[in-house]
Amino acid sequence: MSRRLISSGSTFEADIGYSRAVVQGPWVFVSGTTGFDYAKMTIPDGLKEQTEQCMNNIAAALEQAGSSLRDVVRVRYVLPDGDEFPQCWPILRKYFGEARPAAMMIAARLADPRMKIEIEVTALKGGSMNADRTTPLGWQPAEWIAYYGQCREFQSTVALKFINLITQSSVFTTAVCAGMITLRTSINSRLGFFAIAAAAILPLLVFWRFLVAYYLQVRAAGGVLKEIEDRLEIPDGMALLRTLRQKPYAFYGTKWVAVLAWSYPVLLATLLITTAVVLGVRQR
């Protein structure tokens, strides 16, 4: 994943050893930014003026990174005096009213007593391309991507359980059939074979119940994933989705899975009954 460093020309960056912003894949991480005019290395006295300059500095860094304030998904505010924070609200609303990122305000001393506010943001490049789209939960693309990963993990887990259940039911049926063949000389009537087959079918009904339930869960998860993919029409988002999709056993509710879920226990039960009939006929 590519990594690019963004500089504002501030002497602080060289003296301390940091970047104004770091671009890592689709993400842009902007360092804590104060109200300094970095071209002149001056800072206004008022909190509102510093807040305006902070936002201008952040917007410039995001523009260099190929992003914008509309792409911001996370913001942190640090003020020496938390009681003064409401003074900033009209300015912050002007810049973040559309993106409405997740936010936190911290009251803490800053590095220079002249500083009245410091702002740190995280942005997802290209996220604003879907900002005008309506989603049921009003989520931003970054949240959809996180939810996609959770759904994909759930789908993979259920699919693995599905495969394990197929294996267990196959082993169970094979063991019962082998047992009937082994005991064919000890069973004196065809009725005995049918009794064994009937008793073995009961666990298969339990297997069937869970197979169908797992299949329906996998299918439902697949529907959710498809909806998320349709909503995330952003290049970086789709690249991440393709990475998330590379998981073992992460299949959709395909037709063959449906056939397997609904018919496999029937096939096993048929095998049991057929074995009982054949052995019973030979026993006569």
Helices and strands as residue ranges (DSSP letters): E 3-6, H 11-16, E 21-24, E 27-33, H 47-64, G 69-71, E 72-79, G 82-88, H 89-96, E 102-107, E 118-124, G 127-130, H 141-182, H 190-231, H 235-244, H 255-283
